[in-house]
Amino acid sequence: MSRVRDITARGLAHLWFRTLRVEGPALPEGAVLMVLNHPNGLLDPVVVSSLVEPSPRFLAKSTLWKILPLRPFLAIFRAIPVARAQDTNDAESRAKATAKAFEAVHLAFERNHRVGLFPEGISHGSAQLAPLKTGAARMALTSSAKPALVPAGLVYGQRDLFRHNVLLRLGTPVHYGDLESKGDDPEAVKDLTERIRHALLPLTLHGPEEALQRLAEDLAWLLAEAPKDRADLEVLRIRTQSLLPALVALGEKDQTFIRARVDQAQGWLQEKGLRPDQVGFPYPGSQVRKWIGNAVLHHLFALFIAPAALLFWPPYRFNGWLTNRLTDEVDVIATYKLLGGLLFLPSWALLLLGLGAWRWGVWGAAAVLALAILAFLSLPLSERLKEDWQAVRGYRYRSHPDVAGLLKAREELLAAFPQLRP
């Protein structure tokens, strides 16, 4: 089962994400309780399971088992159900479910397994960490195995989009040896929960105050050396977290001024369809000539592969259309798209396969399979084509009069906030 779990997690993760990266100290040997932020729904445990070996078993809210399409994944990943207070009004049933979850977790620790937990208890799109539940602290303090309590942060480039990047930032274990003898004493649980919160914050893009956290992150993105789907998220995280103390120290008037300058720069970039890393890029002749040759090859191959891509475009487009009507919450959009894609694309392929076999027999079915493979290859090709046209926009605006003003503003930001320098 563990082999199936690893293959499933890695397959889904490498299909959905363009790049996956893990940073930080290696996880300790033996029993481990991983505590993570929860910014991207069901994609979060998939990312962790694809990057950590052996992967942890995750606790999941019991209501997920009521969603039929999720049950196979919950079984493959051996998720441990936990009843939350908001999931049922029956206190006795909730207590029994909680006791059963604790028993399963403690048994995993005794077997030197790893367990993953999202102590916020909810997935969300806020720049602040949600208040942490006490479950992680109580599980660690009441376990005879005394697991290593490891905080980890998930950082996404553009979490709601297909084919972007993600970082898993591991931290050093949270010390709680001085609390072990106290068991689930309320004060000990409260203390350890606060320690977990302090350990999690610097590993993420979360902060103590929503507006300033958003401003710090926007400033860091404005000086990113690459687009969001390929940016170095570890550098972005470090810059964002190091900016926060400087922004907090400023007065409200200065914060408002910086926010206005950032909004102005973002508005101009959005209007022109440019990325921050394209502003001031010199576009040397040798690089442009090389790019033109590659772009021509990309477009020629696109002409060849276009029929297959168009054949499988309807379910892809329908999935996006349906997701947009089901939710606008940034933390679950990717989950809806992933589950929809796993349902609609194979169903569409089977329909075409049946039609091909019915109309042209074995050769018809073989042709559909070949077209499906070509359609899959169109995914990386479409990324290259987008980059080609993005380069055209950057080259077009390289000498725009407003670029000088943006470059000056960039230098002013670097002078005011040295933390933004690479």
C-alpha positions in Angstrom: 0.0 0.0 0.0 2.8 2.4 0.8 4.3 1.9 -2.7 0.9 2.7 -4.3 0.6 5.7 -2.0 4.0 7.1 -3.1 3.4 6.5 -6.8 -0.1 8.1 -6.6 1.2 11.1 -4.7 4.2 11.7 -7.0 2.1 11.2 -10.2 -0.5 13.7 -9.1 2.0 16.2 -7.9 4.2 16.1 -11.0 1.2 16.3 -13.2 -0.3 19.3 -11.4 2.9 21.2 -10.5 5.6 22.5 -12.8 8.3 22.3 -10.1 8.3 20.8 -6.5 11.0 21.6 -4.0 11.8 20.7 -0.4 14.2 22.7 1.8 15.4 22.4 5.4 16.9 19.9 7.7 16.2 16.2 7.2 13.3 14.7 9.2 14.4 12.8 12.3 14.4 9.0 12.4 11.6 7.3 14.2 8.2 8.7 15.2 7.4 12.2 13.7 4.4 14.5 14.0 4.6 17.0 11.1 2.5 20.1 11.7 1.8 22.3 8.6 -0.1 25.3 7.4 -3.0 24.6 5.2 -3.3 27.0 2.2 -4.3 24.7 -0.7 -6.9 22.2 0.3 -6.3 18.6 -0.7 -3.2 19.6 -2.7 -1.3 20.1 0.6 -1.1 16.4 1.6 -0.4 15.4 -2.0 2.6 17.8 -2.0 4.0 16.5 1.3 3.5 12.9 0.4 5.3 13.4 -2.9 8.3 15.1 -1.3 8.8 13.2 2.0 9.9 9.6 2.1 8.5 7.7 3.9 5.4 9.8 3.6 3.2 10.6 6.7 -0.3 9.5 7.3 -2.5 12.6 7.5 -5.4 13.3 9.8 -8.5 14.4 7.8 -11.9 15.7 8.8 -14.4 12.9 9.0 -16.8 14.6 6.7 -14.5 13.9 3.7 -15.5 10.3 3.8 -19.0 11.4 2.8 -17.6 12.6 -0.6 -17.6 9.5 -2.8 -14.9 10.6 -5.3 -12.5 11.2 -2.4 -12.9 7.8 -0.7 -10.3 6.0 -3.0 -7.7 8.6 -2.2 -8.4 8.6 1.5 -7.9 4.8 1.4 -4.7 4.9 -0.6 -3.2 7.6 1.7 -4.5 5.8 4.8 -5.9 9.0 6.1 -7.0 9.0 9.8 -10.5 10.5 10.3 -11.0 13.0 13.0 -14.3 14.6 14.1 -14.2 18.4 14.5 -16.6 20.3 16.8 -18.3 21.9 13.8 -18.8 18.6 12.1 -21.4 17.1 14.5 -23.7 18.3 17.3 -23.4 14.9 19.0 -20.8 15.3 21.7 -20.7 11.6 22.6 -20.0 10.6 19.0 -17.4 13.3 18.6 -15.6 12.2 21.8 -15.6 8.6 20.6 -14.2 9.6 17.1 -11.6 11.8 18.7 -10.5 9.0 21.1 -10.3 6.6 18.1 -8.2 9.1 16.1 -5.8 9.6 19.1 -5.5 5.8 19.4 -4.6 5.5 15.7 -2.0 8.3 15.9 -0.4 6.9 19.1 -0.2 3.4 17.5 1.5 5.0 14.5 4.1 6.7 16.8 4.7 3.4 18.6 5.5 1.8 15.2 7.9 4.7 14.4 5.7 6.0 11.7 5.1 9.6 10.6 1.9 11.5 11.0 0.9 14.7 9.3 -1.5 17.3 10.8 -2.8 20.7 9.8 -3.3 22.3 13.3 -5.3 25.2 11.9 -8.1 22.7 11.3 -9.2 24.5 8.1 -7.8 25.2 4.6 -7.9 29.0 3.9 -6.6 31.8 1.7 -5.8 34.3 4.4 -2.3 35.8 4.9 -2.6 35.1 8.6 -2.4 31.7 10.3 -5.8 30.7 11.6 -6.0 30.0 15.4 -4.3 26.6 16.0 -6.3 23.8 17.4 -4.8 21.9 20.4 -4.9 18.5 18.9 -1.2 18.4 17.8 0.0 19.4 21.2 -2.2 16.9 23.0 -1.2 14.1 20.6 2.5 14.7 21.3 2.2 15.2 25.0 0.0 12.1 25.6 2.1 9.7 23.4 4.4 7.3 25.2 6.6 7.3 22.0 7.4 11.0 22.4 7.5 11.8 18.6 9.6 14.6 17.1 7.3 17.6 16.6 8.4 19.0 13.2 6.9 22.3 11.8 6.8 22.6 8.0 5.6 25.4 5.7 3.9 25.1 2.3 4.6 28.0 -0.1 2.9 28.2 -3.5 3.7 30.3 -6.5 0.1 30.6 -7.8 -1.8 28.0 -5.8 -5.1 28.2 -7.8 -3.5 27.6 -11.2 -2.5 24.5 -13.0 1.3 24.0 -13.6 2.9 26.3 -11.1 5.5 25.7 -8.4 5.5 24.8 -4.7 8.0 24.7 -1.8 7.9 22.5 1.3 10.1 24.2 3.9 11.0 21.9 6.8 11.9 23.4 10.2 13.8 22.2 13.3 11.8 20.1 15.8 9.8 22.0 18.4 11.2 21.4 21.9 8.7 20.2 24.4 10.8 18.0 26.8 10.1 20.3 29.7 6.3 19.7 29.2 6.4 15.9 28.7 5.7 15.0 32.3 2.6 17.2 32.4 0.6 15.2 29.8 -2.5 16.9 28.6 -2.5 19.6 31.3 -4.4 22.6 29.8 -1.5 25.0 30.5 1.0 22.6 29.0 -1.2 22.1 25.9 -1.6 25.9 25.5 2.1 26.5 25.9 3.1 23.8 23.3 0.4 25.1 20.9 1.9 28.5 21.0 5.4 27.1 20.4 4.0 25.4 17.3 2.6 28.6 16.1 5.8 30.5 16.5 7.7 27.7 14.8 5.3 27.6 11.8 5.1 31.4 11.0 8.7 31.9 9.6 8.4 28.8 7.4 5.4 30.2 5.5 4.1 33.3 3.8 1.8 33.9 6.8 2.2 36.7 9.2 0.6 38.2 12.3 -1.3 41.0 10.4 -3.1 40.5 7.1 -2.5 43.9 5.4 1.2 44.1 6.3 1.8 40.5 5.3 0.2 41.1 1.9 2.3 44.2 1.4 5.5 42.3 2.3 4.6 39.5 -0.1 3.8 42.0 -2.9 7.1 43.8 -2.4 9.0 40.5 -2.6 7.1 39.5 -5.8 7.9 42.9 -7.4 11.6 42.1 -7.1 11.4 38.4 -8.0 14.0 37.3 -10.6 11.6 34.9 -12.3 7.9 34.5 -13.1 5.6 33.1 -10.4 5.6 29.6 -11.9 9.4 29.4 -11.7 10.4 31.8 -9.0 12.6 30.7 -6.1 10.0 30.4 -3.4 12.6 29.9 -0.7 14.1 33.3 -1.6 10.6 34.8 -1.7 9.8 33.4 1.7 13.0 34.7 3.3 12.4 38.2 1.8 8.8 38.3 2.9 9.5 37.3 6.4 12.5 39.6 6.8 10.5 42.6 5.5 7.8 42.3 8.1 9.7 43.8 11.1 10.8 46.8 8.9 7.2 47.4 7.8 5.8 47.0 11.3 8.3 49.6 12.5 7.0 52.2 10.0 4.2 54.5 10.7 0.8 54.1 9.1 1.4 57.1 6.8 4.6 55.4 5.4 2.9 52.1 5.1 0.0 53.7 3.1 2.5 55.4 0.8 4.4 52.2 0.1 1.1 50.4 -0.6 0.1 53.1 -3.1 3.5 52.8 -4.9 3.2 49.0 -5.0 -0.4 49.2 -6.3 0.7 51.7 -9.0 3.5 49.4 -10.2 1.3 46.3 -10.2 -1.4 48.1 -12.1 1.1 49.2 -14.8 2.5 45.7 -15.1 -1.0 44.2 -15.4 -2.1 46.7 -18.0 0.9 45.9 -20.2 0.8 42.2 -19.5 4.4 42.2 -18.1 6.2 40.4 -15.3 8.3 42.3 -12.8 11.5 40.4 -13.9 11.0 41.8 -17.5 11.3 45.4 -16.4 14.8 46.6 -17.2 15.8 43.3 -18.8 18.4 44.2 -21.6 17.3 41.5 -24.2 20.8 41.0 -25.6 21.0 40.2 -29.3 22.5 36.8 -28.9 19.7 35.7 -26.6 17.0 37.2 -28.8 18.3 35.3 -31.8 18.4 32.0 -29.9 14.9 32.7 -28.6 13.5 33.3 -32.1 14.9 30.0 -33.3 13.3 28.1 -30.4 10.0 30.0 -30.8 9.8 29.0 -34.5 10.3 25.4 -33.6 7.7 25.6 -30.8 5.1 27.1 -33.2 5.8 24.5 -35.9 5.3 21.7 -33.5 2.2 23.4 -32.2 0.7 23.2 -35.7 1.3 19.4 -35.7 0.0 18.8 -32.3 -3.0 21.2 -32.4 -5.6 18.7 -33.6 -5.0 16.4 -30.6 -5.0 19.3 -28.2 -8.3 20.6 -29.6 -9.8 17.2 -29.4 -9.2 17.1 -25.6 -9.8 20.8 -25.0 -13.6 20.4 -24.2 -13.3 18.5 -20.9 -10.4 20.8 -19.9 -12.4 23.9 -20.6 -15.5 22.5 -19.0 -13.6 21.6 -15.8 -12.4 25.2 -15.5 -15.9 26.6 -16.2 -17.5 24.3 -13.6 -14.9 25.1 -11.0 -15.4 28.9 -11.4 -19.1 28.4 -10.8 -18.7 26.1 -7.8 -16.2 28.2 -5.8 -14.2 31.4 -5.7 -12.2 30.4 -2.6 -8.6 30.5 -3.6 -7.6 27.6 -1.2 -10.0 25.0 -2.8 -9.9 26.0 -6.5 -7.0 23.7 -7.2 -8.7 20.9 -5.4 -11.8 21.2 -7.5 -9.8 21.4 -10.7 -7.7 18.4 -9.8 -10.7 16.2 -8.9 -12.6 17.4 -11.9 -9.7 16.7 -14.2 -9.4 13.2 -12.8 -13.0 12.6 -13.5 -13.7 14.4 -16.8 -10.5 13.8 -18.8 -10.5 10.0 -18.4 -14.2 9.9 -19.1 -13.8 11.9 -22.2 -10.9 9.7 -23.3 -12.9 6.5 -22.7 -15.8 8.0 -24.7 -13.6 8.8 -27.7 -11.9 5.4 -27.4 -15.3 3.7 -27.6 -16.4 5.8 -30.5 -13.1 5.1 -32.4 -13.3 1.4 -31.8 -17.0 1.3 -32.8 -16.4 3.3 -36.0 -12.9 2.0 -37.1 -12.2 -0.9 -34.9 -8.7 -1.5 -33.5 -7.1 1.2 -35.7 -9.7 3.7 -34.5 -8.9 2.9 -30.8 -5.1 3.1 -31.5 -5.6 6.5 -33.2 -7.4 7.8 -30.2 -4.7 6.6 -27.9 -2.0 8.3 -30.1 -4.0 11.5 -30.0 -4.3 11.3 -26.2 -0.5 11.0 -25.9 -0.1 14.0 -28.2 -2.6 16.0 -26.2 -0.6 15.2 -23.0 2.6 16.4 -24.7 0.8 19.7 -25.5 0.9 20.6 -21.8 4.6 21.5 -21.7 4.4 22.9 -25.2 1.6 25.3 -24.2 3.9 26.5 -21.4 6.7 27.2 -23.9 4.3 29.1 -26.2 3.1 31.3 -23.4 6.7 32.1 -22.5 7.4 32.9 -26.2 4.5 35.5 -26.3 5.4 36.8 -22.9 8.9 37.4 -24.2 7.4 39.3 -27.2 5.6 41.6 -24.8 8.7 42.2 -22.7 10.7 43.0 -25.8 8.0 45.4 -27.1 8.0 47.4 -23.9 11.7 47.3 -23.2 12.1 51.0 -24.1 8.7 52.3 -22.8 9.0 55.7 -21.1 7.4 54.3 -17.9 10.2 51.7 -17.4 12.7 54.3 -16.2 10.3 55.4 -13.5 9.7 51.8 -12.4 13.5 51.1 -12.3 13.9 54.2 -10.2 11.2 53.1 -7.8 12.9 49.6 -7.6 16.2 51.2 -6.6 14.4 53.3 -4.0 12.8 50.2 -2.6 16.1 48.4 -2.5 17.7 51.3 -0.7 14.9 51.5 1.9 14.7 47.7 2.3 18.1 46.0 1.9 16.3 42.8 2.8 14.9 42.7 -0.7 18.4 42.3 -2.3 19.3 38.8 -3.5 
